[in-house]
Amino acid sequence: MKQLISLTALGLALTLGASVHAAEDAKAPTKQQSKMATCNADEKAKTLKGDERKAFMKECLSANKQEKQQSKMKTCNADAKDKKGDERKAFMKECLSNKA
């Protein structure tokens, strides 16, 4: 009887430990992981193979210049929210021309 109780307790402990471990693994994917999933899905839709696939994935995963510019625009707009007219134009021109 003692062995049955011990085995049941051990089984319960292992089950709880496994569920906690599984919950830790289910964290939200990083930005790069999300990008990789999107690129893989796009690639499969195009059914690319070999060098064509490598080139597509390299381009897809590389930092997108347009995304960087949009991000910079958002930041500059947020910083210029209290500026008006010529002051805002001058600020935005300088902010957007700076290398980030």
C-alpha positions in Angstrom: 0.0 0.0 0.0 2.8 2.4 0.9 4.5 1.7 -2.5 1.2 2.4 -4.3 0.9 5.8 -2.6 4.6 6.6 -3.2 4.3 5.7 -6.9 1.1 7.7 -7.3 2.7 10.8 -5.6 5.8 10.4 -7.8 3.6 10.2 -11.0 1.7 13.3 -9.9 4.9 15.2 -9.3 6.3 14.2 -12.7 3.1 15.2 -14.4 3.0 18.6 -12.8 6.7 19.2 -13.5 6.2 18.3 -17.2 3.2 20.7 -17.5 5.2 23.5 -16.0 8.1 22.8 -18.3 5.8 22.8 -21.3 4.3 26.1 -20.3 7.8 27.6 -20.2 8.5 26.4 -23.7 5.3 28.0 -25.0 6.6 31.6 -24.7 5.8 34.1 -27.4 8.2 33.9 -30.4 10.8 36.5 -30.8 10.7 39.0 -33.7 13.2 37.0 -35.6 11.3 33.8 -35.1 8.1 35.4 -36.3 9.9 36.8 -39.3 11.4 33.3 -40.0 7.9 31.7 -39.9 6.5 34.3 -42.3 9.4 33.9 -44.7 9.1 30.1 -44.6 5.3 30.3 -45.3 5.9 32.7 -48.2 8.7 30.5 -49.6 6.5 27.4 -49.4 3.7 29.2 -51.3 6.3 29.9 -54.1 7.7 26.4 -53.9 11.3 27.5 -54.4 14.2 25.0 -54.2 18.0 25.2 -53.8 19.7 28.5 -54.6 16.5 30.3 -55.4 15.2 29.4 -51.9 18.4 30.5 -50.2 18.3 33.8 -52.1 14.7 34.4 -51.2 15.2 33.6 -47.5 18.3 35.8 -47.3 16.4 38.7 -48.7 13.3 38.1 -46.7 15.2 37.7 -43.4 17.6 40.7 -43.9 16.8 44.0 -42.3 14.3 45.8 -44.5 15.3 49.4 -45.3 11.7 50.5 -45.6 10.8 49.1 -42.1 13.8 51.0 -40.6 12.6 54.2 -42.3 9.0 53.7 -41.0 10.3 53.1 -37.6 12.5 56.2 -37.7 9.4 58.2 -39.0 7.3 57.1 -36.0 10.1 58.0 -33.5 10.6 61.4 -35.1 6.9 62.1 -35.2 6.6 61.3 -31.6 9.5 63.6 -30.7 8.0 66.4 -32.8 4.5 66.3 -31.5 4.7 69.6 -29.7 6.4 71.5 -32.6 4.5 73.4 -35.2 5.1 74.9 -38.7 8.7 75.6 -39.8 10.1 74.5 -36.5 8.5 71.0 -37.0 9.7 70.8 -40.7 13.3 71.7 -39.7 13.2 69.2 -36.8 11.8 66.4 -39.0 14.3 67.0 -41.8 17.2 66.8 -39.3 15.7 63.8 -37.4 15.0 61.8 -40.6 18.4 62.5 -42.1 20.4 61.3 -39.0 21.9 57.9 -39.4 20.3 55.6 -36.8 
